[in-house]
C-alpha cells in the first residue's frame, strides 16, 4: 500500500476537480435561479443535463474502457473534462449552460469509475477499503476547500470564476497525472481473445447476479441521496434564512470533517467488516436527512450541526459500500463493470434530481415546499439499500 500512496494522492486530486465541478453547481443554485430566472423544474434540468450525459458516456465506456490502457483513457477523458469546464464558464444563456454541462458530463461522468477501476487493479482486496478512503478524500477536499472557495469567488466576482478556477487547477494536475499515473494494461493482455469482443464483457457482467445486485444497490442509494442534495442550498437560502455567502460554512465544515472521517471509516471497514460498518453509518445518516429536509428558520450553528452530520455519514457510508461493490467484479471485466455502474449512478442522479424537481413546489414568496417528502424518500431508499447490500458477495 505504501508503494501506491503517491498514485492514490494523484487519483484523489483528479477526484477533487471532477467532483468539485459537479458539487459547485449545488451551492451556486440560488445564483443560477436568480440570474437565469429559472424555477425548480429547470434547475433540475440543469443538474440532470450533466448526469444524463454522464450516463450515456458510461454506456459507451462499457464497450471501450477495458480495451485501452487505463493511463491513456484517464488522460484523454480528463483533458476533455478540462476543455468542457472552461466552456461552462463562458455560457451566457440557459441553453448554452445546459449544452456545456452536458458536454462536461460526457467526459467527467466516467472519470470516477475509471479511478475506482485503477484502484481495484493496483490495490489488493485486503487494503482496498483504506485505499478508497484516501481516494475519496478528493470528495472531502472538494467539499471543504474547493466548493467554499469557488462559492466565495462566485459570489464576489460571478459564478463563471468558479469554473475557470476548476479548469485552471485541473490543467496543472493533468501534468502530474501524465508523469505519475503508470501504464495499466494487464486487463487487456490476460484475456486477449475474449476481450476483443466488448459484448463478451458486457454479457459476463449482466449475467452475474452478484453484480446485478451491486447495480440495484447503486440505484437505490444514489436516488435517495441525490434527490436531496441539489435542493439543500436553495432551500437553506429561501426557507431557513441563510445568506448565499453563508452556504460556504456548510461545505467548509462538513467537507473538512470528511477529510478525516472517510479514511477512518475505510480502516474501520477493513477491520470490523464492510457490511456492519455500512449499516451503522447508514442508520446514523437518517438523522441528518430527516433534520435537513424538515428544517425551519434556525440559527446558523444549529443548521451546521446537521449539515455536517449529513456530509460525514452520507459520504462515509459509501466507503465500505464502494469497497464491497468493487469486489464483485472480476479484474478482467472490472472496467466494464465500473463503467456500467457509473452510467447507472449518473442515470439515478439525473432521475432523482428530475423527480425531486417535480415534487418540490415554489411558493409566490420564493420559498419551497414538499422538501420533507423528498427526505422521506431518501430515508426509505437508504434502509432498503442495506437489504440488497447484505446479499452482495465481496469476492475479488
C-alpha positions in Angstrom: 0.0 0.0 0.0 2.9 2.4 0.8 4.3 2.0 -2.7 1.0 3.1 -4.2 0.5 6.1 -1.9 1.6 8.6 -4.5 -0.7 7.2 -7.1 -3.6 7.3 -4.6 -2.9 11.0 -3.9 -2.9 11.8 -7.7 -6.2 10.0 -8.1 -7.6 11.8 -5.1 -6.6 15.1 -6.8 -8.4 14.1 -10.0 -11.4 13.2 -8.0 -11.2 16.6 -6.3 -11.6 18.5 -9.5 -14.2 16.5 -11.3 -16.3 16.2 -8.1 -15.9 19.9 -7.3 -17.1 20.7 -10.8 -20.2 18.7 -10.1 -20.7 19.8 -6.5 -20.2 23.5 -7.1 -23.4 23.6 -9.1 -25.5 22.9 -5.9 -24.4 25.9 -3.7 -24.5 28.2 -6.8 -28.1 27.2 -7.3 -29.6 30.4 -5.8 -27.3 32.4 -8.2 -28.4 30.4 -11.3 -32.0 30.7 -10.2 -31.7 34.5 -10.0 -29.5 35.2 -13.0 -31.2 32.9 -15.5 -34.7 33.3 -13.9 -35.4 29.6 -13.5 -37.6 27.6 -11.2 -37.3 24.1 -9.5 -38.0 22.1 -12.7 -35.5 24.0 -14.9 -32.9 23.8 -12.1 -33.4 20.1 -12.0 -32.8 20.1 -15.8 -29.5 21.9 -15.4 -28.3 19.3 -12.9 -29.7 16.4 -14.9 -28.1 17.5 -18.2 -24.7 16.6 -16.7 -25.9 13.3 -15.1 -27.8 12.1 -18.2 -24.8 12.8 -20.4 -22.6 11.0 -17.9 -24.9 8.0 -18.2 -24.5 8.0 -21.9 -20.8 8.1 -21.7 -20.9 5.3 -19.2 -22.7 3.1 -21.6 -20.2 3.9 -24.3 -17.3 3.2 -22.0 -18.7 -0.3 -21.4 -17.6 -1.1 -24.9 -14.3 0.8 -24.7 -12.8 1.1 -21.3 -11.4 -2.4 -20.8 -9.7 -2.3 -24.2 -7.4 0.6 -23.5 -4.6 1.3 -21.2 -6.1 2.8 -18.0 -3.5 5.6 -18.1 -4.3 6.7 -21.7 -8.0 6.6 -21.0 -7.7 8.7 -17.9 -5.6 11.4 -19.7 -8.0 11.6 -22.7 -11.1 11.9 -20.5 -9.5 14.3 -18.1 -8.4 16.6 -21.0 -11.9 16.6 -22.4 -13.3 17.4 -19.0 -10.9 20.4 -18.7 -12.0 21.9 -22.0 -15.7 21.5 -21.4 -15.4 23.0 -17.9 -13.8 26.1 -19.5 -16.9 26.2 -21.8 -19.3 26.2 -18.9 -17.7 29.4 -17.6 -18.4 31.1 -21.0 -22.1 30.2 -21.0 -24.3 33.3 -21.2 -27.7 31.7 -21.6 -29.6 28.8 -20.1 -29.3 26.9 -23.4 -25.6 27.3 -23.6 -25.3 26.3 -19.9 -27.3 23.2 -20.5 -25.2 22.2 -23.5 -21.9 22.9 -21.7 -22.9 20.9 -18.7 -23.9 18.0 -20.9 -20.5 18.1 -22.6 -18.8 18.1 -19.2 -20.9 15.1 -18.2 -19.8 13.2 -21.2 -16.1 13.5 -20.2 -16.3 13.9 -16.4 -19.0 11.3 -15.7 -16.8 8.3 -16.3 -13.7 9.6 -14.6 -14.9 8.4 -11.2 -15.4 4.9 -12.5 -12.0 4.8 -14.1 -10.3 6.0 -10.9 -12.0 3.2 -8.9 -11.1 0.7 -11.6 -7.4 1.7 -11.3 -7.7 1.3 -7.5 -9.1 -2.2 -8.0 -6.3 -3.1 -10.4 -3.3 -1.9 -8.2 -4.6 -2.5 -4.7 -5.2 -5.9 -3.2 -8.6 -6.7 -1.7 -7.5 -6.6 2.0 -6.2 -3.0 1.7 -8.9 -1.7 -0.7 -11.0 0.0 1.9 -8.1 2.1 3.1 -7.1 3.0 -0.5 -10.7 4.0 -1.3 -10.7 6.1 1.9 -7.7 8.0 0.6 -9.1 8.5 -2.9 -12.4 9.6 -1.5 -10.6 12.4 0.3 -10.9 14.1 -3.1 -14.6 14.4 -2.3 -13.8 15.7 1.1 -11.3 18.2 -0.2 -13.7 19.3 -2.9 -16.4 20.0 -0.3 -14.2 21.5 2.4 -11.8 23.6 0.3 -12.8 23.7 -3.3 -16.5 24.4 -3.1 -16.3 27.1 -0.3 -13.5 28.8 -2.3 -15.4 28.5 -5.5 -18.6 29.7 -3.9 -16.9 32.7 -2.3 -15.3 33.7 -5.6 -18.5 33.0 -7.5 -20.5 35.2 -5.0 -18.0 38.0 -5.1 -17.0 38.0 -8.8 -19.5 36.0 -10.6 -20.3 32.3 -10.9 -18.1 31.9 -14.0 -15.0 32.4 -11.9 -15.6 29.2 -10.0 -15.5 27.1 -13.2 -12.4 28.9 -14.6 -10.7 28.2 -11.3 -11.5 24.4 -11.5 -10.4 24.2 -15.1 -7.1 26.0 -14.4 -6.3 23.8 -11.4 -7.2 20.7 -13.4 -4.8 21.7 -16.1 -1.9 21.8 -13.7 -3.0 18.5 -12.2 -3.1 16.9 -15.6 0.7 17.4 -15.8 1.2 15.4 -12.6 -1.1 12.7 -13.8 0.8 12.3 -17.1 4.0 11.9 -15.1 2.9 9.8 -12.2 0.0 7.5 -13.3 1.5 4.3 -14.6 0.5 2.2 -17.6 -2.1 -0.4 -16.6 -2.9 -2.8 -19.3 -2.8 -6.3 -17.7 -6.5 -6.5 -18.0 -6.0 -6.5 -21.8 -3.2 -9.0 -22.0 -4.5 -11.8 -19.8 -7.7 -12.5 -21.9 -6.8 -11.0 -25.2 -9.0 -13.1 -27.4 -12.1 -12.8 -25.3 -11.7 -9.2 -24.6 -11.6 -8.3 -28.3 -15.4 -8.6 -28.3 -16.9 -6.0 -26.0 -20.2 -7.9 -25.9 -18.5 -10.7 -24.2 -17.5 -8.5 -21.3 -21.0 -6.9 -21.1 -22.6 -10.4 -21.2 -20.4 -11.6 -18.4 -21.4 -8.6 -16.2 -25.1 -8.6 -16.8 -25.4 -12.4 -16.3 -23.7 -12.2 -12.9 -26.3 -12.0 -10.2 -23.8 -10.6 -7.7 -23.0 -7.6 -10.0 -26.7 -7.0 -10.7 -27.3 -6.7 -7.0 -24.5 -4.2 -6.9 -26.2 -2.2 -9.6 -29.5 -2.3 -7.8 -27.8 -1.1 -4.6 -26.2 1.8 -6.5 -29.5 3.0 -8.0 -31.3 2.9 -4.6 -28.7 4.6 -2.5 -27.9 7.3 -5.1 -31.6 8.0 -5.8 -32.3 8.7 -2.2 -29.2 10.8 -1.7 -29.3 12.8 -4.8 -33.0 13.7 -4.6 -32.0 15.8 -1.6 -28.6 17.3 -2.4 -29.5 19.6 -5.3 -32.1 21.4 -3.2 -30.1 21.8 0.0 -28.6 25.2 -0.9 -31.8 26.8 -2.5 -33.8 25.5 0.5 -31.4 26.9 3.0 -31.5 30.3 1.4 -35.2 30.5 0.7 -36.7 28.7 3.7 -34.1 28.6 6.5 -32.8 32.2 6.0 -29.2 31.6 5.0 -27.4 34.3 3.0 -25.7 33.0 -0.1 -22.2 33.6 1.3 -23.1 31.6 4.4 -23.5 28.5 2.3 -19.7 28.3 2.3 -19.9 27.3 6.0 -22.0 24.2 5.2 -19.4 22.9 2.7 -16.3 24.1 4.6 -17.1 22.5 7.9 -18.8 19.4 6.5 -16.1 18.7 3.9 -13.3 19.4 6.4 -14.7 16.7 8.7 -14.9 14.1 6.0 -11.2 14.6 5.1 -10.6 12.8 8.4 -13.7 10.6 8.7 -13.6 9.0 5.2 -10.1 7.4 5.6 -11.1 6.4 9.2 -14.2 4.7 8.1 -12.2 2.8 5.4 -9.9 1.5 8.1 -12.8 0.5 10.3 -14.5 -1.3 7.4 -11.3 -3.3 6.7 -11.0 -4.3 10.3 -14.6 -4.9 11.5 -16.4 -5.7 8.3 -17.7 -3.6 5.5 -21.4 -4.6 5.8 -21.5 -3.9 9.5 -19.8 -0.6 9.0 -22.2 0.4 6.3 -25.2 -0.5 8.5 -24.1 1.7 11.4 -23.2 4.6 9.2 -26.4 4.4 7.2 -28.6 4.3 10.3 -26.9 7.4 11.7 -27.2 9.2 8.4 -31.0 9.0 8.6 -30.9 11.6 11.5 -29.5 14.5 9.4 -31.5 13.5 6.4 -34.7 14.0 8.4 -33.5 17.1 10.1 -32.3 18.9 6.9 -35.4 18.2 4.9 -37.7 19.3 7.7 -35.6 22.4 8.7 -37.3 25.7 9.6 -35.6 29.0 10.2 -32.9 28.4 12.8 -29.6 29.8 14.0 -26.7 29.1 11.6 -24.8 27.0 14.2 -27.9 24.7 14.6 -28.2 24.1 10.9 -24.4 23.4 10.6 -24.6 20.6 13.1 -27.0 18.6 10.9 -25.5 19.6 7.6 -22.1 18.5 8.9 -23.5 15.2 10.1 -25.1 14.7 6.7 -21.7 15.2 5.0 -19.9 12.9 7.3 -22.3 9.9 7.3 -23.8 10.2 3.8 -20.3 10.2 2.4 -19.0 7.8 5.0 -21.5 5.1 4.3 -20.3 5.0 0.7 -16.7 4.0 1.7 -17.5 0.4 2.8 -20.2 0.0 0.2 -17.8 1.0 -2.6 -15.2 -1.4 -1.4 -17.7 -4.2 -1.5 -19.0 -3.3 -4.9 -15.6 -3.2 -6.5 -15.0 -6.7 -5.0 -17.9 -8.1 -7.0 -16.2 -7.6 -10.4 -13.6 -9.9 -11.9 -10.4 -8.0 -12.7 -10.7 -8.8 -16.4 -14.1 -7.1 -16.6 -13.7 -4.5 -13.9 -13.6 -1.6 -16.3 -16.8 -2.7 -18.0 -18.5 -3.3 -14.6 -17.4 0.1 -13.2 -18.5 1.9 -16.4 -21.9 0.4 -16.3 -22.2 1.2 -12.6 -21.1 4.7 -13.3 -23.7 5.0 -16.0 -26.4 3.7 -13.7 -25.2 6.1 -10.9 -25.4 9.1 -13.3 -28.8 7.9 -14.5 -30.0 7.6 -10.9 -28.7 11.0 -10.1 -30.5 12.5 -13.1 -33.8 10.8 -12.4 -33.6 11.7 -8.7 -32.9 15.4 -9.4 -35.7 15.4 -12.0 -38.2 13.7 -9.7 -37.3 16.0 -6.8 -37.9 18.9 -9.1 -41.4 17.6 -9.8 -42.1 17.0 -6.1 -40.8 20.4 -4.9 -43.0 23.4 -5.2 -42.1 27.1 -5.2 -44.5 29.5 -3.5 -45.0 33.1 -4.6 -42.7 34.4 -1.9 -39.8 32.3 -3.2 -39.8 29.6 -0.5 -40.0 25.9 -1.3 -42.5 23.2 -0.2 -42.5 19.4 -0.1 -38.8 19.0 0.8 -39.9 16.8 3.7 -41.4 14.3 1.2 -38.1 14.2 -0.6 -36.5 13.4 2.7 -38.8 10.6 3.5 -37.9 9.0 0.1 -34.2 9.4 1.0 -34.8 7.6 4.3 -36.8 4.7 2.7 -34.3 4.1 -0.1 -31.4 4.2 2.4 -32.9 1.4 4.5 -33.9 -0.7 1.5 -30.3 -0.5 0.2 -29.0 -2.3 3.2 -31.1 -5.4 2.4 -29.6 -5.5 -1.1 -26.0 -4.9 0.1 -26.2 -7.8 2.6 -26.7 -10.2 -0.3 -23.6 -9.0 -2.2 -20.5 -11.2 -2.2 -17.2 -9.3 -2.0 -15.1 -12.0 -3.7 -12.3 -10.3 -5.9 
